[in-house]
């Protein structure tokens, strides 16, 4: 066989193999850095196996080498009579060994080539997804879909298994606790009455001091609060309100104005006895340079949660002088206390009675609710207020058949990327997730980054203990399981742009598979009129959440959750329960996830939720939009 059959002849293949390994390693690292995938732990063993083949072969052929270390299969080696048979058969043995080595090397080469091709195709696909995402701008939908390829992230695997077993056992049992209903009968004693006329109310002034303009920022719910605060300020300053405008935001990218979301004439008619409202400034004031005259008031010019005195001292003089002031932004620029009772009542009247969605939003909202319930259900006061003429209704005979089988739970899961990144918490996604969220913060939250550089940050562990971390889908599922909601429960997910996509939702859907969103229930053509209008889409979510049989929030600080829960309190007649987890208490419970028994977990979670459902009168400084149970907003029967 000469040198052509020696192992040296195979070394170019070995070099190529190493070259393939380096290429494969490059693609894996780039994929890991970009998308947080975990490397296959057996990959290194597979590659090193190719080198072990050469080492094994060298040991086997050690007895066939001469002093120089070179193979000499043609001449053989004199080893005495005991090795006559071996000497006679050395050629076939050498040939077989070399053939085996060649086949093993070829196998290793083919495996590496296959791995390389898989890596290349994966890299191409990921780059294609990234290119597609970038070409369409920062679309939240595409981000969610690219992240669905990640492995499922679980922080509480043991508790999930216990929850699954407990739900299976209770599948056909009647639970003694029923979180589909309000636990306290006192809730039904509070009735809406903010639109009631009081003889002691001051009414409209005989003469207006001027015009108030408002350009509200934020999304649907921030704008709603700004509108009703503006109504109260107009009454406070004896001014005429110009129908509010909405600022265009690079975050929301929604050009919608008041009339695209709310019924303008209805709004003006409901409030006509309280303040004057016009759609535009009169002609003689349109030409006024408001900024030059000093009548432009930004959020930097007036304190947050301002008191009536602040408006009398800084705003009223400008209004009297220039006959117009323009509030730009107007985010939370009116406190809740102290405020005269008639102004509190006016705020409630605005929020709960005057702001009615336009018919196209009511229509698609009604369609969405019907599809969740699968058929009509009895119309309630809550439905009528939100859906108007599109409120579903059935006869009393049909009502008995429909009731009970059409229930659904709405969940507002605040686990969007901005919320997750801003929290600075750890969500169990490893180093790649931490790097990704840090990169997001550097782009979107530069002020936060600057603050962190100048102060000692609170550790993620401490943040979780303090209840400052958004609930993950996994944690939300565990809460629902502890409350006894069965796996077949229909759950409407508001928003639906969950950070991490399926990798985060899999623990949730493993317990509750009947999860729906407006995107899954409505056709593309039905959603088309709202597709590029985030505030109008949020209005559809508002309807689905407010009219649900149970509403579950995961962040009590969310404006949507606050306004929806307030609406359900005001119009729910004591039959619209809201679930409010205490994140600090829940964090303490979940901290024992490695040892806590399921029955203990259930008991502690249920006590937490029940305490949040207690019927409370609005406390001083609390939002009247979220907690309307007070004499200025609701009436209590004996």
N, C-alpha and C positions, 0 to 999 in steps of 0.2 A: 504494500500500500504506500508507500512514500509519504512525503510531507503533505500531499493533498488530503490524505485521510486522517491526519493528526488533528488534535483539538485546536492547534494554532490556526488551522484553516477556518474554524468557526468563529474566531475572535471578531472579524468585521460585523458578524451578526450581533455579537454581544454589544458592540459599540452602537449599532443601530438601535438595539433594545434600550440602551441607556438614553439615547437621544429621544426615543419615544416616551420614555418615563419622564424626562424633563419637560417635554411638551405637555403631557397629561397633567403633570404637577402644576404647570403654569395655569392651565385652564381651570383646574380645581380651585386654586388660590383665588383667581379672579372672580369665580362664581361665589366663593365663600365671602370674599370681601364685599361683594355687591349685594348678596341676597341672604346671607346668614345661614346657608345650608351647612349641615354638619358633615365632615368628611367620613367616608366609610372606613371604620377602624381596621378592616381586613385588607385594605388596599395596599398598605406598606408590606404586609406579609406576602401578598401575592407577588409584588414586584421583587422582593428580596428572594423569593423562591427561585427566580431565574438564576441569581448568583449562586445559590446553594447547589443548583444542579451541577455547575462547573466544579464546585468544591468537592462534591461527592464523587464526581468522575475522576478527579485527580487522585483521590485516595484509592479508588479501585484500580487505577493504572499504575500505582506507585511501584509494584513489583515488576512492571514491564519496562522500566527505565534503566538505562545504563548509568555509569558514574557521572557522566556529563548531564544527566537528567533528561536526555533526549530519548524519544521512543525509538525502538529498534525492532519492530515486529518481524521483519524479513529474516534476520539472522537468528533470532531467538536468544536465550540466555542459558548458559550451562549451569544447571542447578543440581546435577547428580541423578542417580537412577530413580530416586523416589519421585522425580518430577518428569519422567519420560513421557507419561501420558499428557501432562500439561504442555511439555515442549512440543509434542506432536500436534497438539490442538490449539497452539497459541494464536495462529492466524484467525481461525473461526471465532475464538473468544474475543480477540481484539476487535474484529469486525463487528460482532454483536454489541459489544460495549460502545463502540463508536456510533453504531446505528442508533442505539438507545439514547445516547447523549444528543445526537442530532435531532431525534424525534422530540425529546423533551425540550430542547432549545427552540425548535419550530413551534411547539405548543405554547411556550411562554411568549414567543414573538407574536403569534396569532392572538393570544389573549390581550396583550398590550395594544395591538393594533385595534382590536375590538373596543377596548376601553377608551382609546384615543378617539375613535369615531363617535362613540356615545358622548364623550366630553365635548367634541367639536359641535355636534348637533345641539346639545344642551346649551352651549355658549351662544350658538347662533339664535336659538329660540329665545333665550333670555335677552339677547341684544335686540332682537326683533320686537319683543314686548316693550323694552325700554325705549326703543326708537318710536314705536307707536304711541307710547305714553307721552313722550316729549313733544311729538308732533302735534298733539292735541291740547297741549298745555297741561297744567297740574290737575288733571282729572282725578277725582277721588275714586270714581268707579274703577278706572284702570289700575290704580294703585292697589285696590283691594283684590282684584283678580290676580295680579302678578304674585301677590303674597300668599295666595291660596296654595301654592306649590310647596310651602314650608311644611315641615312636620308639625303635628298638633302640639301645642304648648299646654302642659298641665302643671299646675302648682300644687294641686290637692288630689292626686290620683287615688289615694286611699279613701278619702271622703266621697269621691265620685263613685267608687265601687260600692261603698256602703249605701249611698243614695240610690243607686240603681237597684240594689237588692231590696231596699225598703219600699221603693215604688212598686216593684214587682209583687211584693207581698200584699200591698194595699190596693192592688188593681181592682179587686172586686169587693173591697170593704168600704163601709161608710165611716168616714172620719168624724169624730165627735166635734172637731173644730172646723168651722166653715169660713174661710177667708173670702168667699164670694159675697159675703154680706158684711155690712157694718156691724161691729161687735157691740156698739153702744146705742141704745134706743134714743138717747137724748139728741142724737144727730138729726132725727126726723122732726124735732120741735123747732128747728130754725128754718125760717121761710124767707124767700127773696122779697125785699121791699124797698130797694134803693130808688125805684122809680115812683114811689109814693109821694104825693104832694103834701107838704107840711105848711100850715098857715104861718109858722114862724120863720120860714125860709126868706132871706132878703130879696130874692128875685133879681131880675136884670136892672141895672142902673138906668136912670132916665137919659143920661148922656154918656157916651163912650169917651175914655181918655185917649184912645188911639188904637192902633192895630198891632197885634202880636203875630209874628211869623215864626214858624218852627221848621227847621230842616233836621230831621232825626237821623241818627246813624244807627249802625248795627243791623241785626236781622229782624225778622217778623216780630218776635216777642219783645225785644228792646224797643222797637218802634211803637208797639202797642202801649207800653208803659209811658213812653214819651208823649204820645197823643193825649192820654188821659191826664198826665201831669200838666200838659199845656192848657187843657180845658180848665183845670183848677187854678192855674196861674192867671189865665184871662179873667176868670171870675174875681180872683183876689185883687187884681189891679183895675177892675172895671173897664176892661178892654174888649175889643172885638177880635176874635180869632180868625185868622186866614187859614183855610184848610191846609193842614200840615203837608209838607213835602218830605220825601225820603232821599237821603244822600246816597249816591252811588259809591259802593265800596269795592276795592280791588280784591277783597276777601270773598264777599258774597257774589259779586259780579251780577247784580240784579238791578235792572233799570225800572222795576215796578214802582208805581206811584200809588197814592192813596186810593184812587178810583179803580185801580187794577185789583185791589184786594178787598176793600170795604165799600159798602153802598153809601155814596156821598149824600144823596138827598135824604136817605133814612137817618143817617148820622145827624144831619142838620135839623131834621124835624124832631127827633127825640130830645135834643138839647135846646130847642128854640125858646123854652120858657126860662132857661138858666143863663145862657150867654148868646150873644150875636155871633154868627159864623158866616163868613163870606168865602167864595171860591178864589177871589183874586183881590189884590190891593186896588183901591180906587185909582183912576187915571192920574190924578194930580200927585200921587205918591210913587207911582211906578218909575218915574224919572229920577227919583232921589237916590243919590249915592249913599247907601246906608252905611257902608264901611267908613267912608270919609266923614260922615256926620257923627260917628262914634256910637251908632245904634246897633252895630253888629256885636253880639255877645256870644263868646265861645265858652266852652266848658272850663277854660282856664280863668275866665273872668268871674265865675260864680262857683261857690264851694259846692262840693257834693253833699246831698241831703240838706240843701239850704232851707232855712226857716223863713217864715213870712217877712220877718224884719229885714232879711237880706234883700228881698225883692223891693220892699218899700224904700230902702236906703240907696240901692245901686241901680235898680231898673226903672222904677217909677219916674224919677227925674228925667231920664232920657226919653221915656215915653211921652211925658207931658211936653217936653221941648220939641221933639222931632215928629211926634204923632205916630211913630212906628219904631218897633224894636224887632230884631231878627235873632232868634236863638239858633246857634249853629252847633249841632251835635245833640245837646240837651239830654245827655245820658244820666239818669238818676240825679237830677238837679232840683228835686223837691223832696224834703223829708216827710215822714209820715206823722211825726208828732214833734212839737205841738201844732195842731192845725184845727181851725174852727170846724165844728161838726158838719155844717152845710157843705164845706169844701170836701170833706171826706166822703160824704154822701154823693157829691157830684162826681168824684173819681169813680166810685162804684157804679153809678148810673152810666158813665161813659164806658167802662170796661165790660160790664155784664149786660147792658141793654142797647147802647148806641152803636157799638161796633159790630156790624153784621156782615159776614162774608158775601161777596158778589155771587150771583146765581151760578156762574160756571164753576166756582169752587164748591158751592153747596151741592151741585149736581154730581160732580165726580166724587165728593166726600160721601154722599149718600150711596152711590154705586159701590164704593169701596167697602162701606160698612155692611151692605147687603151681601156682598160676596164673602166677607169674613164669616158672617152668621149663617150663610148658605140659604137663608130664606128670611122673609120679613119677620120682624118682632114688634111687639107693642111699642108705639111711639110714646116717649116720655117728654117731660118739659125740657130736659137737657137736649134731646134730639131736635125738638121744635125750634129752640133758640139758635142752635148752630146750623141746622139744615133748612129752616124755613119751610117753603112749600115742597121741598124735596125730602122732608122727614118721612121715613117709612112708617106705614100704618097697616094694621090688619084688623079684622073684625074680632069681636069678643069671643066668638066660637073658635076662630083660628088661634087665638091667643093661648088657649089652654094646650093646644097641640105644640105650638112653637116654643113655649116657655121651657127653659132648662136645657134644651139641646142646642141652643144657638149662642151660648155664652162664649166670650173670648176675653183674654187678658191682653192689655197693651203694655209694652215695656219700652221705656225710654232709656236706652243703654248708652250712657255717655262715655264711649270708649273710642272716640275719634283720635286721629293722630295728633292734632293740636293739643287736645286735652291731655293725652298720655305724655307727650313731650314736655308740656309745661309743668306737669306735676312733679317731675324729677324723681319719680318712684321707680322701683325695680319690679318688673312684671314677669320675671322668670324666663325671659327669652335669650339669656346668655350675652356674651360680649358683643356679638354682631348686632343685636337689638339695641344695646347701649350706645354703640357707635352710630347707628342709624338715627336714633332719637337725638343724640348730641348734634349730629349734622343738621337735623331739622331745626333744632333750637337756634343754632348759629345763623341760619338763614331767616327764620321767621320771628325769633324773639331776641334781637340784639340787646335790648335793654335788660332782659333777664340774664343774659350772658355777662353783661357788664356788672350787674349787681352781684353775681356769683363770684366774680374776680375780686371784688372789693369787700367780701364778707365770707365768713366761714359757713359753708353750706350745711344744712341739716341732712343727716344720713338717710338713705332710703328706708332703712329699718325704722328709724324714729318717725319719719313722715307717715309710714303705715300705722304705727302705734297711735299717732295723733289723729288718724282718720282723714288724712289729706290725699289719699290715693284713690283714683277712680276705680270703681268695681269692675273687675274683668267679667266677660261673659260666663266664665267658669264659676265665679263667685255668685253671680246672679242666679245661675241655675241651681246652685246648692241652697240658696235662700228659698227659692220656689219649692224645691224638693222638701225642705224642712217644714214648709208651711202646708205640705200635703197636696199640692197641685199635681194631678195625675199626668202621666206621659202623653195622653191623648189630648191634653189641653191645647186649644188653639191660641197661639201667641202672635200678636202683631208687633213687629219690631219697628219702632219709629226711627227715622234717620237712615239707618242701615249701612252707613259708611264706617264699618268697624275696622280699627287698626289691626292688621295681621290677617284679615280675610278669614278664610276657612280654617286656617291653623289655630285661630283663636275661638272660632265658633263651634268647632267639632266637639269639645267637651259639653257645650250647651245642647247642641242638637242630638248628642248621644242620649241625653235624658229627655229632651223635648223636641221631637222631630217635626211637629206640626207648627213650624215657624214660617210666617208670611210677612211680606212687605208690600208697599204700594206697587213696587216694580214687578212683583210676582203675581199680583192680583189684577192689575190693570194692564191692558194691552198697550203697545207702543203708540198706537194712534190715539188712545184715550189719554195718555200721559203727554203727548206731543205739545199741546198748548201750554204746558207748565214746565217743559224740559229745561229751558234756559232761565227760569225764574225761581230762584231758590226760596224766596219768601212765599210765593204761591204754593210751592211744593210743601213748605213747612206748614202752611195753613191746612193742607190735606192731612198731614200728620197730626196736627192739633185736633182736627175733627175726630179722627180715628182713635186718638188717645182719650179725649174728653168723653166720648160716647161709649167707651168700653165698659164691660161689666166690672172689671177690676183694672186699676191703673197702677203699675209698679214703676217707681223711679229708682235710679241708682245714685243720683246726685241732687240733693235738695237745693243746691245753689243754682241749678240750671233755671233759666227764665222760662223755658217751655214747661218743665216739670212744675214750677211754681204757679204759672198761670193756669195750666190744665187742672192741677189739684184744687185751685181756688174756684174754677168754674164748676167742678164736680161738687164742691162743698156748697156752692151757692144754689145750683139747680138740681142737685142730686136727690133732694128730699130724704136724705139719710139712707139712700140705697146705691151709693156710688163709692165704694171703698177705695182708698188709696194706700199703697204699701210704701213706707218710707224707712228703709234700713238706716240705722245709726252706724256710720262707717267706723267710728272709733270703737264702739262695742263689738261690731262684727269682726274687726281686726283682732281684738283680744280673743274672741272665740276661735277664729281660724288659726291663731298662733298655736293652738293645741291640736292641730289637725293630725299629728302623728299618733296621738294617744286617746283623743276624745271618742267616746262611744256615740253611736248614731242617735240613740234616744236622748242623751244629754244635749247633743248638738241641736236636735229638734226643739227641745224645751227652751233652750236659751235663745234661739232665733225667734221662736214664737212670742216669747215674752218681750223681746226687743221690738217686734213689729206691733204687738198689741199696745205697747206704751205710746208708740207713734200715732196710733189711731184714736187716742183719747180725745173726747170732745172738749176743745179748749176755746175760750174767748180770746180774741186777738189781744196780745200784750202790747205795751207801749213800745213804739218804734218798729213794730213788726209790719210787714207789707200787708196792706189791705187787699191787694190783688190776690195774694196767696191765702190769707186768713180773713175771709170776709165776715166771720161770726163776731159781729159787734153791732151795737145799737145804731150806728150810722149807716149800716149796710144791710143788715138782716133783722127780722123781727122774730122774737122768741115767744112761742105759744106756751101756755101753762099746761 
